[in-house]
Amino acid sequence: MTITHLVTHSGGFHADELLSTVILSRLFPQAELVRSRDAAWITPSPEKIIYDVGRDYDAAAQLFDHHQRPNPLREDGQPYSSFGLIWLHYGRDYLRALDVPEADIEDIHSSFDAGFVLPIDLVDNGALAPATAGQLAGMTLPVLLETLKPVFDNRGAGADDQAFAAAVPVARAFVEASIAGKAAKRRAKAMVLRAIAETGRARVLELPMGMPFRAAIEEAGADHLLFVVHPRDTDWAITGIRLSGDSFEQRADLPAAWAGLTDDALEQASGVKGAKFCHNGRFIAVADTREAALRMADLAVQEAQQPVT
């Protein structure tokens, strides 16, 4: 049976049914979106998917509400919102629609569920307050999406529906960017692992372009690596390797004598023709050629290996 209608509730909206619409409208682009609480619309039928309304969760009937009691729970007891239910049942097909490789579907489905879907579920159910984000509470995705609702005294005909329609592409941008980023990280991981294998025990890893690399370096157990070199637009970058994702501390810093220098001053300090810039934090430097970048990286390795006096 062809899906002809995607049905959610009318009136004000929250992040969960908005994000559910992102998933479903990608999979069923010809289906009409209906926002209604009328019994005729929220009664299941084979050509409809009903979500965040209907007072029941019945996947076989294509009904995905979470406001009833008992409410649907994950295996660990945490509550679903409509977004979590839609992701559970349609998320894998959504990833396929975005051309995510089949080998990556399960990992990305799980990762997106844990890092993106679950927080939306928890906030919508009152199990997690945006205030836990402290001063960033107003910048959390559920709050930002709700700012797209009409202001309280805009009660013109169709105001809520118009705002919802305008909010869907905004929500879609966040979802698809997150998925694209996760897929890209997996592609990068494969490239970095190959480069590590080719590098052997050298201290400097050369990559064909800028890309996420720390997670792959850790997975490979490549503790010997100190710096990464890669092309960057028209020049080359020499980058340190952070000890962890939530720290700026690195395995090794670039030489202190280079900090904050540019062009001629950096060439004189480093002795490398083509040295262009070194950040004052000593975590990245730039050279105008591959040869200059590799030479700077080698010098940085030599200094990092000097015994501390």
Rosetta blueprint (number, residue, H / E / L):
1 M L
2 T L
3 I L
4 T L
5 H E
6 L E
7 V E
8 T E
9 H L
10 S L
11 G L
12 G L
13 F L
14 H L
15 A H
16 D H
17 E H
18 L H
19 L H
20 S H
21 T H
22 V H
23 I H
24 L H
25 S H
26 R H
27 L H
28 F L
29 P L
30 Q L
31 A L
32 E E
33 L E
34 V E
35 R E
36 S L
37 R L
38 D L
39 A L
40 A L
41 W L
42 I L
43 T L
44 P L
45 S L
46 P L
47 E L
48 K E
49 I E
50 I E
51 Y E
52 D L
53 V L
54 G L
55 R L
56 D L
57 Y E
58 D E
59 A H
60 A H
61 A H
62 Q L
63 L E
64 F E
65 D L
66 H L
67 H L
68 Q L
69 R L
70 P L
71 N L
72 P L
73 L E
74 R L
75 E L
76 D L
77 G L
78 Q L
79 P E
80 Y L
81 S L
82 S H
83 F H
84 G H
85 L H
86 I H
87 W H
88 L H
89 H H
90 Y H
91 G H
92 R H
93 D H
94 Y H
95 L H
96 R H
97 A H
98 L L
99 D L
100 V L
101 P L
102 E H
103 A H
104 D H
105 I H
106 E H
107 D H
108 I H
109 H H
110 S H
111 S H
112 F H
113 D H
114 A H
115 G H
116 F H
117 V H
118 L H
119 P H
120 I H
121 D H
122 L H
123 V H
124 D H
125 N L
126 G L
127 A L
128 L L
129 A L
130 P H
131 A H
132 T H
133 A H
134 G H
135 Q H
136 L H
137 A H
138 G H
139 M H
140 T L
141 L H
142 P H
143 V H
144 L H
145 L H
146 E H
147 T L
148 L L
149 K L
150 P L
151 V L
152 F L
153 D L
154 N L
155 R L
156 G L
157 A L
158 G L
159 A H
160 D H
161 D H
162 Q H
163 A H
164 F H
165 A H
166 A H
167 A H
168 V H
169 P H
170 V H
171 A H
172 R H
173 A H
174 F H
175 V H
176 E H
177 A H
178 S H
179 I H
180 A H
181 G H
182 K H
183 A H
184 A H
185 K H
186 R H
187 R H
188 A H
189 K H
190 A H
191 M H
192 V H
193 L H
194 R H
195 A H
196 I H
197 A H
198 E H
199 T H
200 G L
201 R L
202 A L
203 R L
204 V E
205 L E
206 E E
207 L L
208 P L
209 M L
210 G L
211 M L
212 P L
213 F L
214 R H
215 A H
216 A H
217 I H
218 E H
219 E H
220 A H
221 G L
222 A L
223 D L
224 H L
225 L L
226 L L
227 F E
228 V E
229 V E
230 H E
231 P E
232 R E
233 D L
234 T L
235 D E
236 W E
237 A E
238 I E
239 T E
240 G E
241 I L
242 R E
243 L L
244 S L
245 G L
246 D L
247 S L
248 F L
249 E L
250 Q E
251 R L
252 A L
253 D L
254 L L
255 P L
256 A H
257 A H
258 W H
259 A L
260 G L
261 L L
262 T E
263 D H
264 D H
265 A H
266 L H
267 E H
268 Q H
269 A H
270 S H
271 G L
272 V L
273 K L
274 G L
275 A E
276 K E
277 F E
278 C E
279 H L
280 N L
281 G L
282 R L
283 F L
284 I E
285 A E
286 V E
287 A E
288 D L
289 T L
290 R H
291 E H
292 A H
293 A H
294 L H
295 R H
296 M H
297 A H
298 D H
299 L H
300 A H
301 V H
302 Q H
303 E H
304 A H
305 Q L
306 Q L
307 P L
308 V L
309 T L
